[in-house]
Amino acid sequence: MNTVTRPGGRGKHSASPLLIAVFLVLTGVCAALHVWKVPPALPFMQRELGMDLVQSGFLLASVQMAGMLLGLGIGLISEKIGLRRCILTGLGILSLASLIGSLFEHSSLVLLGRMIEGCGFLMVVLPIPALIKRITDAARLSRVMGLWGCYMPAGAVLMLWAGAAWLAVGSWRTLWVVLGVLTAIFMVLTFLLVPPDSQTQTKRATQDVSAYHWSSLLRTTLSSGRVWLLALAFGVYAAQWAAVVGFMPTIYNQAEIAVGTAGLLTALIAAGNVVGNLGAGRCLHAGIPPHRLLQAGYLGMIACAVLAFGLTQSLVVQFVAILLFSIVGGLIPATLFFLSVTAAPSPETTSTSVGWVQQCSSLGQFVGPPVVASVVHALGGWQWAWVATVSFAVLGLIIAWRLSRLVLPNGR
């Protein structure tokens, strides 16, 4: 297995490119823990901070505010300052924001802290796909990107399960402190294990990125219709998945299910998304067209949402339907991440393309929970949640149909 040569030929990096890629995925999981630490803590935060359902929806979505506004810009910055340096900075921001946020007493300060965490989160997860592409063989890229697509649901699984277990004996404030310390540890490990950009980028590529003006990178990225379609497809997927999974602990709490049990059930739902992501990586590697996977994902989410919320009052049937909702939905992010790094307008715009896709994903995650909460509040119950989620999925099907008319790379 290849190793990465140090500049000037003074030695080689001890870790293989594949192991570095796996560590980068784990780093993404660490960042995702901060996104998903609110759902299990939400009932406690509602009582302590005096928030209603709609305010809670904005708290769930507030970490995405930075992504909604800054995704493209941070993608651009990461290309200019270096991918590794951007990741290290993001981990530092996440760690400090989580530690300081544990001291806040007012809901508005908690919301502000979550927005700052969102900025750090972006600085971690936006450069990672481009860095994985640099160090991974083309033959393995589709499978590794399928693994990367698991970072968000894997973080959700760990936090919804372990976070709920912690909250049974501790508080949300101590949970914030633990995550801040864990992220600081990952920052140190990243500094030690991930090679500098000079080892992962050729001299020619470095010169090409330096030669590009920021305006040129932005123009090239935003003039690509393919990048826009990928970004919108991710946005409508993220809106429904974040809303459904994010509100499951609250739904179970209203059904008087124990906190630990609710956390375990929600974690299993999120784990289903990991299965879907890994399956998408295998399907792409087998040569299944990406647009087919997107269509299957959106259609499956429609059917499962209608069954879970509109056609049953059984918690058992609802759980199975939402688990399937998460599994088939997992086909979508892995496929879109793969397309984001392989269908970028140019190698120099990989990070900005991923940034724009992430920006629209963050917009979806920001809009989704409040929209679903508003529909539930206006129509009178969770049995109407499918109206919002199906609307998002139908938009996704339209986008997938448009993508089917373009020439897209396959995973072979």
N, C-alpha and C positions, 0 to 999 in steps of 0.2 A: 504494500500500500504506500502511496506517495506521501512524502512529508513536505513541509513548506520551507524553502531555503531562506535563511536570513540574508539581509542586505550585505553586500560585500563578500559573500561566501564564507562568513565566519562561523557558520554552523547551521543546524537544522532544527526546526521546531519539533519537539518530541512527540506531539500528538498528531495522529493522522487526520487528513481533511474530513473523513467521515465522522470521527469522534468529535472534532471541533464543531461540525454541523449539528450533531446530537446535543452537545453542550449549549449551542446557541438556541436550540429549540427549548431546552430546559430553562434558559434565561428568559425566553418569551413567556413560558409558563409562570415563572416568578413574577414577571410584570403583570400577567393576567390575574394573579391573585388579588392585586389591588383593585382591579375592575370589579371582581366578584365578592369582595369582602362586605359589601353593603347588603346584598339580598338576605343572608342569614341573620344579619344584625338589624335589619330594617324594623321588625316589630319592637325591639328594644329602643331603637333610636326614635321611633314614632312616639313612644310613651315619654321618653326623656326630653325630647326636643319639641313635642307638641305639634307634630306634622299630620296633615290630612292625607287622603289617598293620592290626590293630584300632586301635592308637594313631595310625597314619597316617590312618585314617578319621576319628578325632576331630580331628586337625589340619586335615584338609580342611574339617570342619564347624564348627570352633571360631569362625570369623569370624561365623557365624550365631547364636552364643549371645546376643549383644546383641539381634539382631532377634527371636529367639525369646521374649525376655523383655520387650523395651522398645519393640517396634514401635508398638503403640497409644499408649503414653505419649509417644513422640517425635512421632508424628503430632499428638497434642494440643498438645504444646509448640510445634510449628512454627506452628500456627494462632495461638497466643497471642503468640509473640515475633516473628513475621513469617517468611514463607517464605524470603526472600532471606537474612536474618540466620542462619537455621537452616542453610542450604546453606553459607554461609561458615564457620560454626563447625565443621560436619562436615568440610569440606576441611582445616581447620587441624588437627583431631584426627587425620585420616588421615595427613597429612604428618608430624606429630611422631611418631606411633606407629610409622610405617614406618622413620623415621630412627633412632629409639631402639631399635627391635626388631632392627636390623641388628647390634647389639652383644651381644645375649643369647647365652649359652653353654649354657643348660639348657633342655630341652624344655618344662618347666612354665612358664618365663618366656616362651618363644615362644608357648605356648598363651594365656597371659594377654595378651600383646601383640596377638594375633589377635582376642581378644574386644574389646579397646579399639578396634581398627580396625573391628570390626563396628559399634560404636556410632557412630563417625564416618561409616561407610558409610550407615547408616540416616538420619543427619541430612542427608545429601546427597540420597539418592534418594527419600525419602518426600515432601518438599515439592515436588519437581519436577513430578509429574503435575498437582497442583492449580494450580501456577503456569502450566503449559502450558495448562490449561483456561481460566484467566483471560485469557490474552493471545491465544488462537487462536480464529478464527471457527468457529462451530458446523459449517459445511459442510466444514471441513478437519479437524475434531477426530479423526475415526476414522482418517484416514491418518497424522496426526501421532502419535497414540497407537500406531499400528502401528510407526512409526519408534522411538518410545520403548521399545516392547517389545523392540527389538533391542539395548538398551544392555548387557544382561548377556551375551548370546552374542557381541556385538561385542567386549566386553572380553575374553571368553574367547579369541576368535580371535587378537586382538593379542598377548595374553600367552602363549598356548600356542605361538605361532609365534615372536614376537620374544623371549619369555622363554627358549625353548629355544635360540634362536640365541645369546643372551647367555650362557647357562649353559655353552655349548660352549667359551667363552673366559674367562668370569668365574665368580663365585661367587654363591650365593643372597644373601649379605650385601650385595654391591654392587648386586644387583638391587633390594633393599629401599631402598637409598639413592637410586638413580635414580628410583624411583617416588615417594619422599618429595619429591624436588625437583620432579618433574613436577606433583605435586598442589599444591605451593605456588604454582607458576606459574598453575595453573587457579584457585586462590583469588584471586590478583590480577586475573586476567581477569574472573572473576565479579564482583568488586567494581567493575570499570570498565565492564562491558558490560551487566549485568543491572540494570534500574531498581529503585529502592526500592519497597517494598510500597505506599507511598502513591500511586505511579503506576499500579500494576496492579490496585488494589482500589478500588472506589467507596467514598465516604464512608458510604453506607448499609450496605454490607457490613462495613466496619470496625466500625461501631457494633453491628451484629448479632453479630459474633464477640465483641466486648468484653462484650456483654450476656449471652452464654452463660456459665454457670458450667461449670467443668471437669466436674463430675459430670453436668451436663445433656448435654454433648457425648458423654461416655462412655455414658450411658444410651441416648441416641438411636441411637448407633452399634451398641451391642451388643444392642439390642432388635430390630434388623433381621435377620430370617431370611435375607433376600437377601444381606446382607453376609457372614453366616456361611457361606453356601453358596459364595460367591465365594472366600472365604478358604480354605476346605477344599479347593476345587477347585485352587487354586494350590499348596497344600501337597503334595498327592499328585502333582501334575505335577513340582514342583521336586525332590521326593525322588528320583524315578527319573532325571531328566535330570542333576542334579548328581552322582549316584553314578556313572552310566555314563560321562559325559564326564570326571569327575574322576579316575577310575581308569584311563582309557585309556592315559596315559603309563606307568603301572605295568604294565599288561598287555603293552604293546609292549616295555617293558624286560625283562620276563620272557621274551619271545619273542626276545630278543637283537637287537632292531631298534635302530639307531643313534639317539642322543638327538635329533639334528636331524630325522631322518625321522619319529620318533615325534611330535615336536612339530608338524611340518607336517601329519601325518595327523589328529591330534587337533584342530588348528586348522581343518582343512577340515570336520570333523564339527560343530564349533561354528558355523562359517560357514553350514552348512545351516540352523541354527536362525534365523539372520537372514533367510534366504529365506522360511521359514515365517511369521515375524512380519510381514514386508512383505506377503506374500500374504494374511494375515489382515486387514490393514488395507484392502486392496483389496476383499476379499470383504465385509467389513462395509460399506464405502462402496457396494457394489453391492446391498446390502439382504439378504444371506444371513443368516438368523437366527443369533444368537450360539451358541445351544445346539447347532446343527448343526455348527458349527466345532469346538466342544469335543468332541462325539461323534467326529468324524472324527479329531481329534488323539489321543484316548485309544485308539481302535481301532487306528490306525496304529502307535502305540507298542507295543501288545501284539503285533501281528503281527511287527514288526521285531525286538523283543527276543527272542522265541522263536526266530526264524530266526538271529539273530546269536550267541546263546549256547547254544541247545538243539539246533539242527539242523545245525550245521556246525562243522568244525574248520579250515576254510580262512580264513586271515587276509584274503584278498581279499573273499570273500563276507561275512565278518563286518564288514569296513570299509564295504561298500556298504549292508548292512542297518542299521548304526548311523548312517550318514549319513542314510538315509531316516527312521530313528527320530528324528533331530534335526530334520529338515525338517518332518515332519508334526506333531511335538511343538510346533514354533514357532507353530502355529495357536492354541495355548492361551494363552500369556502375553499376547499382543497383545489377544486377545478379553477376557481378564479385566481387563487394565488399562483398556480402554475402558469396560467395565461398572462398574469401581470408581469412575470419576470421573463417569459419567453416571447411575448407579443408586444413588448415595449417598442416604441418607434426606433430606438437606437440603444446600444449598450450603455451610453452615457446617461440615458433617461430612465434607467431601470428603477432607481430609488424614487425619482419624481413620479413615475407611473404608479409604483406601489403606494406612494404618498397620496396621490389623488384617489386611488381606490380606497385607501384607508380613511381618507377624509369623508368620502361618501358613506363608507361603512359606519363611521362615527356619527354622521348625520342621521343615519337610520337608527342607530342605537340610542341617539338622543331623542329622536322624534317618536320612536316606537312605543316605549312605555307610557308616556303621557297620552298618546293617541288612544292606545288600548284602554288606559284608565278612564279617559274621558268618555269613550264609547260605553264602557261598562257602567259608568256613573249616569250617563244620559239615558240609556235604554233600560237600566234597572237590574243589572246583575251580570255575573261572569258568563252566563249562558249566551251572551251576545258578543263575547270577545272575538269569536270567529269572524264577525263582520269586518273588523279591522285587519286581522291577519290575512284573510282571504284576499282582501283588496290589494295588499302588498304583494301577495304571491301571484296574482293575475298580472300585475305590472311586470313581475319577474319573468313570466312566461312570454310576454310580448318582447322583452329584451332578449331572451334566449332565442326566440324565432329570428330576431334581427341578426344576432350573432351567427346563426346557422347559415346566413347568406354571405358571410365573410370567410376568407381563407384563414383558418386558425391552425397553429402548430398542434401536433398530437404528442402523446407522451412516450412514444417509442424512441 
